[in-house]
Amino acid sequence: MKIGILGGGQLGRMLIQNALKYDDEFFTLDPAADAPCHNISHFTQGSFNDYETVLHFGKDKDVVTIEIEHVNADALAELETRGIKVVPNSKIIKVIQQKILQKEFYQKNNIPSPEFQAVWNNDDEITMPIPFVQKMNTGGYDGKGVQVIKTPEDLQNIWKEPSVIEKLVDIEKELSVIVARNENGETKTFPVTEMVADPKLNLLDFNICPVMITDNTQRQIDSITEKFLNAIESPGLFAIELFLDTAGKVWVNETAPRLHNSGHQSQEGNSNSQFEQMYRVVKNLPLADTDPLAYSGMLNLVGADGYTGKVLYEGMEEVLKLPKTYVHLYGKTETKPGRKMGHINVLADSREELLEKLVKVKSMVSVKAYI
C-alpha cells in the first residue's frame, strides 16, 4: 500500500522504522526540509495545514494518516469523499483539534473531565473561580498553549483568544493509556503508564509502566476507555491523558489522536509497540497483543538550556554500556533548549530498580551543542 503521513517528525519516523519489516511505501509531508522522516520516506516539503497541499499529497494514496493533529482536516474530509481512507477519520480529528469541541465530546459521552468554561471571544466573561487552567482552543501541544492562573494578578496574562477555562485538579498522578481500534471494531488497550513531567519545561520527563494504582482506579480507567472507544466511530490509535486526583477520582485531561510520547517505552517493554499497533490499525490488520514484558520506562532526551546548534550527546557512550537500556535518536541535527531530540528506554525487574536506572541515565547524558 501507499501510506501517506501528514507530519514528518519523530513519531512518523519511528512508525516507518517499525513498518520497514513489511511491504509498503511511505510518503510524508512536512514543512521542514530536514524533518526526521525526510531521508527514510518519499518526502514532500510543504504545509500540512494548507488545503490544496494536503489534497494533492493524499489524492493518490491508499490511506492517509497523521503524526500531528494540527493538520487541515477539511482537506482530509474531501479526500474521504474521493474514496481515500483516512485514519483516524477527519471527523474525530476535527473534534480533537479544538479543545472546546474535545471537552464537549467528553461531556456528551459521559466521560469524566474537569469542569470547564468555553471562551470563544474577548467579550466572554470568565466565571471559573481562581485557580484555573487556560488551554488555547487550537495549536497547543507539548506544554505549549497551556497556563495556570493561580492569583488575581495572573489574570493580566490571560490569552485573548478562544480557550478552554478548566477547573484546576488537585493531581496525585498523571497517567496515560493508549488505545487502538481497527476498522473491524477490534480494540486493544496498552497498560497504563505514569507520566512524570519536567516542571520547568512542562514536558514529559519520563514515564513508568506498569503504574502502581488501585483496582478502583483501574476500573475507572477501563470505563473511560470503553466509553471513548464506543464514541469515536473511527479507527485509530489514541493516547488518553489522565489525572488521578487526591480523592481517587480519574479525569481525562486531553486526548491525542495519534502516536504519543507516553507510549515510547512500549518499544522494548511490551510484546508489541504502539508503532506496531498503529501500523496494524492503518492497514486494518488484526491488532497486536500489548502484554508488558518487564517494568519499563522512558527518559526524554531534551536540548539543554544555553545550547543551540549542531547537536552533541554527552555521556552517550557510557549509557550504551548499560544493560537493558535502549537509545532512540530522532535524526535531528540541530538542538535548542527544550527540543525533543530522542529518548532512552530502560527495562528492569522491579519498579524500584527501574526508577534507579532512569535517574542514573538522566544524570549521565545531556544534549548540548558543538561550540
Residue pairs with C-beta under 8 A, 6 or more apart in sequence:
1 24
1 25
1 62
1 63
1 283
2 24
2 25
2 27
2 60
2 61
2 62
2 63
3 19
3 24
3 25
3 26
3 27
3 61
3 62
3 63
3 64
3 65
3 282
4 27
4 28
4 29
4 57
4 58
4 61
4 63
4 64
4 65
5 12
5 15
5 16
5 26
5 27
5 28
5 29
5 37
5 41
5 64
5 65
5 66
5 67
6 29
6 48
6 54
6 57
6 64
6 65
6 66
6 67
6 68
6 71
7 28
7 29
7 30
7 48
7 66
7 67
7 68
7 71
8 28
8 29
8 30
8 32
8 35
8 36
8 37
8 38
8 41
8 43
8 67
9 30
9 35
9 36
9 37
9 67
9 68
9 330
10 36
10 330
10 331
10 332
10 340
10 342
11 67
11 68
11 258
11 259
11 260
12 28
12 36
12 37
12 41
12 67
13 36
13 37
13 40
13 330
13 331
14 259
14 267
14 275
14 328
15 67
15 259
15 275
15 278
15 279
16 26
16 28
16 37
16 40
16 41
17 40
17 275
18 273
18 275
18 276
18 279
19 26
19 275
19 279
20 40
22 279
24 283
25 42
26 37
26 40
26 41
26 42
27 41
27 42
27 43
27 44
27 57
27 61
28 35
28 37
28 38
28 41
28 42
28 43
28 44
29 44
29 46
29 48
29 53
29 54
29 57
30 37
30 38
30 43
30 44
30 45
30 46
30 48
31 45
31 46
31 47
31 48
32 38
32 45
33 45
34 332
34 333
34 334
35 43
36 330
36 331
36 332
37 43
38 45
39 331
44 57
46 53
46 57
47 53
48 54
48 66
48 68
48 70
48 71
48 72
49 70
49 71
49 72
50 72
50 75
51 72
51 74
51 75
52 75
53 72
53 75
54 71
54 72
54 75
54 76
54 79
55 75
55 78
55 79
57 64
58 64
58 75
58 76
58 79
58 84
58 86
59 79
59 82
59 84
61 84
62 84
62 85
63 84
63 85
63 86
63 87
63 282
63 283
64 76
64 79
64 84
64 85
64 86
64 87
65 86
65 87
65 88
65 278
65 282
66 88
66 93
66 257
66 258
67 258
67 259
68 141
68 258
69 93
69 96
69 97
69 141
69 256
69 257
69 258
70 97
70 138
70 139
70 141
71 93
73 90
73 93
73 94
73 97
74 90
76 86
76 89
76 90
76 93
77 90
77 91
77 94
79 86
79 90
80 86
80 89
80 90
87 234
87 235
87 236
87 281
87 282
88 232
88 234
88 235
88 236
88 238
88 257
89 233
89 234
89 235
89 236
91 233
91 234
92 232
92 233
92 234
92 236
92 257
93 257
94 101
95 101
95 102
95 105
96 102
96 105
96 255
96 256
96 257
97 138
98 137
98 138
99 135
99 136
99 137
99 138
99 140
99 163
99 164
99 254
100 118
100 120
100 137
100 162
100 164
102 254
102 255
103 113
103 116
103 118
103 164
103 166
104 118
105 111
105 231
106 112
106 113
106 252
107 113
108 231
109 227
109 228
109 230
109 231
110 227
111 224
111 227
111 228
111 231
111 252
112 220
112 224
112 249
112 250
112 251
112 252
113 251
113 252
113 253
114 133
114 166
114 167
114 168
114 169
114 243
114 251
114 253
115 128
115 166
115 167
116 128
116 164
116 165
116 166
116 167
117 126
117 127
117 128
117 164
117 165
117 166
118 124
118 164
118 165
119 126
119 162
119 163
119 164
119 165
120 162
121 162
122 160
126 132
126 158
126 165
128 165
128 166
128 167
130 149
130 150
130 151
130 152
130 154
130 155
131 148
131 149
131 150
131 151
131 168
132 148
132 149
132 165
132 166
132 167
132 168
133 146
133 147
133 148
133 149
133 164
133 165
133 166
133 167
133 168
134 146
134 147
134 148
134 149
134 158
134 159
134 163
134 164
134 165
134 166
135 145
135 146
135 163
135 164
135 166
135 254
136 145
136 146
136 159
136 161
136 162
136 163
137 161
137 162
137 163
137 164
138 162
139 145
140 146
141 256
142 202
142 203
142 340
143 197
143 201
143 202
143 203
146 202
147 157
147 159
148 154
148 168
149 155
149 157
149 158
169 243
169 245
169 251
170 245
170 246
170 247
171 243
171 244
171 245
171 246
172 244
172 245
172 246
172 248
173 194
173 211
173 213
173 243
173 244
174 194
174 195
174 196
174 197
174 241
174 242
174 243
174 244
174 253
175 192
175 193
175 194
175 195
175 211
175 213
175 221
175 241
175 242
175 243
175 244
175 250
176 192
176 193
176 195
176 207
176 239
176 240
176 241
176 242
176 260
176 262
176 263
177 189
177 190
177 191
177 192
177 193
177 221
177 224
177 225
177 239
177 240
177 242
178 189
178 190
178 237
178 238
178 239
178 240
178 260
178 262
178 263
178 266
178 274
178 277
179 187
179 188
179 189
179 190
179 225
179 228
179 229
179 237
179 238
179 240
180 187
180 188
180 189
180 236
180 237
180 238
180 277
180 278
180 280
180 281
180 287
181 187
181 229
181 232
181 234
181 235
181 236
181 281
182 235
182 280
182 281
182 284
182 285
182 286
182 287
183 235
183 284
184 284
186 286
186 287
187 229
187 287
188 277
188 287
188 288
188 289
188 290
189 225
189 290
190 263
190 266
190 270
190 274
190 277
190 290
191 209
191 210
191 211
191 270
191 290
191 292
192 209
192 210
192 211
192 213
192 218
192 221
192 242
193 207
193 208
193 209
193 210
193 211
193 262
193 263
193 265
194 207
194 208
194 209
194 211
194 212
195 204
195 207
195 241
195 262
196 204
196 205
196 206
196 207
196 208
197 203
197 204
197 205
198 204
198 205
198 300
198 302
201 302
201 338
203 300
203 302
203 338
203 340
204 261
204 262
204 300
205 299
205 300
205 362
206 297
206 298
206 299
206 300
206 358
206 362
207 261
207 262
207 264
207 265
207 297
207 298
208 295
208 296
208 297
208 351
208 354
208 355
208 358
209 265
209 266
209 269
209 292
209 295
209 296
209 297
210 292
210 295
212 351
213 221
213 244
214 248
216 248
217 244
217 248
217 250
220 249
220 250
221 242
221 250
224 240
224 242
224 250
224 252
225 240
228 238
228 240
228 255
232 238
235 281
235 284
236 257
236 258
236 281
237 258
237 259
237 274
237 277
237 278
237 281
238 255
238 256
238 257
238 258
239 255
239 256
239 258
239 259
239 260
239 262
239 263
240 252
240 255
241 252
241 253
241 254
241 255
241 256
241 262
242 250
242 251
242 252
242 253
243 250
243 251
243 252
243 253
244 250
245 251
259 274
259 275
259 278
260 274
261 298
261 300
261 340
261 343
263 273
263 274
264 274
264 298
264 328
264 343
264 345
265 296
265 297
265 298
265 345
265 346
266 272
266 273
266 274
266 290
266 296
267 273
267 275
267 326
267 328
267 345
268 293
268 296
268 324
268 326
268 345
268 347
269 292
269 293
269 294
269 295
269 296
269 297
269 345
269 347
270 290
270 291
270 292
270 293
270 296
271 288
271 289
271 290
271 291
271 292
271 293
272 288
272 289
272 290
276 288
277 287
277 288
277 290
279 285
280 286
280 287
280 288
281 287
293 347
294 324
294 347
294 348
294 349
295 347
295 348
295 349
295 350
295 351
295 353
295 354
296 345
296 346
296 347
296 348
296 354
297 345
297 346
297 348
297 354
297 355
297 357
297 358
298 343
298 344
298 345
298 346
299 343
299 344
299 346
299 358
299 361
299 362
300 340
300 342
300 343
301 313
301 329
301 340
301 341
301 342
301 343
301 344
301 365
301 367
302 338
302 339
302 340
302 341
302 367
303 311
303 335
303 336
303 337
303 338
303 339
303 341
303 367
303 369
304 335
304 337
304 366
304 367
304 368
305 337
306 337
307 335
307 336
307 337
307 367
307 368
307 369
308 334
308 335
308 336
308 337
308 369
309 334
309 335
309 369
309 370
309 371
310 333
310 334
310 335
310 369
310 370
311 332
311 333
311 334
311 335
311 341
311 367
311 368
311 369
311 370
312 335
312 367
312 368
312 369
312 370
313 329
313 341
313 342
313 365
313 366
313 367
313 368
314 365
314 366
314 367
314 368
315 364
315 365
315 366
316 327
316 365
318 364
318 365
319 325
319 327
319 344
319 361
319 364
319 365
320 327
322 357
322 361
324 346
324 347
324 348
325 344
325 345
325 346
325 347
325 357
325 361
326 344
326 345
326 346
327 342
327 344
328 342
328 343
328 344
328 345
329 341
329 342
330 340
330 341
330 342
332 339
332 341
335 341
335 367
335 368
335 369
341 367
342 367
344 361
344 365
346 354
346 357
346 358
346 361
347 354
348 354
348 356
348 357
